[in-house]
Amino acid sequence: QVQLVESGGGLVQAGGSLRLSCAASGRSFSTSAMGWFRQAPGKEREFVAAISFSSITTNYADSVKGRFTVSRDNAKNTVYLQMDSLKPEDTAVYYCAAGLNTIILQSTPDLWGQGTQVTVSS
C-alpha cells in the first residue's frame, strides 16, 4: 500500500520551532517531487512548500519564506519541514503530498498524507 505518513506536529509557543516528517512507503519516491500543504479551520487547503526529487529546486509560499525549510532524504524515503519563528497564524493541519514536479504538485498532487496538527499559541 502506497502511503505518506506525517509526524512531528504538536503545540508550540509563538516564536518556537517544530520539525515535521513525512515517511513514504509502498514505493520509492526518489523521482517524485514532495511537498507540504496546510489547512486552517474554516479555510481552504493552501500550498506551503515543495522540493524536487534531486533537492535542487525548492518553492515556498510567501507567508513562510525565510521561516520554513523543506528538505528530503531519499535514502530514507522521507521529507521534512523545519518550521522556525512560528506564528499563531501558522496553526493548521499540515499535509504531506507527492507529485510529478514542484510546479504540478502545487495544484494537483498525486498522493496525500493524513495530516498532522500544528498549534501555535500566542
C-alpha positions in Angstrom: 0.0 0.0 0.0 1.4 3.3 -1.1 1.1 5.9 1.6 2.5 9.1 3.2 2.6 9.3 7.0 3.2 12.6 8.7 4.6 13.1 12.2 6.1 15.8 14.4 3.1 18.0 14.9 2.1 19.4 18.3 1.6 22.5 20.4 4.3 25.2 20.5 4.5 28.8 21.6 4.8 31.7 19.2 8.5 32.1 18.2 9.2 28.4 18.7 10.1 25.7 16.2 8.8 22.3 15.1 10.1 19.8 12.5 7.6 17.8 10.6 8.5 14.5 9.0 6.7 12.6 6.2 7.6 9.0 5.7 6.7 7.4 2.3 6.1 3.7 1.9 4.9 1.3 -0.7 7.3 2.5 -3.4 10.3 4.7 -3.8 9.5 8.5 -4.0 13.1 9.4 -5.1 11.9 10.5 -8.5 8.8 12.4 -7.2 8.6 16.0 -6.0 7.4 16.2 -2.4 5.7 19.0 -0.6 3.6 20.3 2.2 0.2 21.9 2.4 -1.8 23.2 5.3 -5.5 23.8 6.2 -6.6 26.1 9.0 -10.1 25.8 10.4 -12.6 27.4 8.1 -10.1 27.9 5.4 -9.1 26.2 2.2 -6.1 24.0 2.0 -3.0 26.0 0.9 0.4 25.2 -0.5 3.3 25.7 1.9 6.5 24.3 0.3 7.8 21.8 -2.3 11.1 20.2 -3.1 12.2 18.5 -6.3 13.4 14.8 -6.4 17.0 16.0 -6.5 16.6 18.7 -3.8 17.9 21.2 -6.3 14.6 23.1 -6.6 12.5 24.4 -3.7 9.4 26.5 -3.7 7.7 28.3 -0.8 4.6 30.2 -0.1 5.3 33.9 0.5 3.8 33.5 4.0 6.5 31.1 5.1 9.6 32.2 3.2 12.6 32.7 5.4 10.9 30.8 8.3 10.3 27.3 6.9 12.7 25.0 5.2 11.8 21.9 3.3 14.3 19.1 2.8 14.4 15.4 2.0 16.4 12.2 2.4 15.8 9.9 -0.5 17.6 7.0 1.2 15.0 7.1 4.0 12.1 8.0 1.6 11.4 10.9 4.0 10.7 14.6 3.5 10.9 17.2 6.3 9.6 20.6 7.1 11.6 22.7 9.5 9.4 25.4 10.9 11.0 28.3 12.8 9.7 31.6 14.2 6.2 30.1 14.3 3.2 32.4 14.5 -0.3 31.8 15.7 -1.5 32.1 12.1 0.6 29.0 11.2 -1.9 26.9 13.2 -3.3 24.3 10.9 -3.4 20.7 9.9 -0.2 20.1 7.8 -0.4 17.6 5.0 2.4 15.9 3.0 2.0 15.4 -0.7 3.8 13.8 -3.6 3.7 15.0 -7.3 5.3 14.9 -10.7 7.3 18.1 -10.1 7.3 21.1 -7.8 5.0 23.1 -10.0 2.4 20.5 -10.8 2.5 19.4 -7.2 1.2 22.8 -6.1 -2.1 22.3 -8.0 -2.5 18.5 -8.5 -0.6 16.3 -6.1 -0.7 12.5 -6.8 -0.9 11.4 -3.2 -1.8 12.9 0.2 -0.9 12.0 3.7 -3.4 12.0 6.5 -2.2 15.2 8.1 -0.7 16.3 11.5 -1.9 19.1 13.7 0.3 22.1 14.4 -1.0 24.6 17.0 0.9 27.8 17.8 -0.1 29.6 20.9 0.3 33.4 21.4 
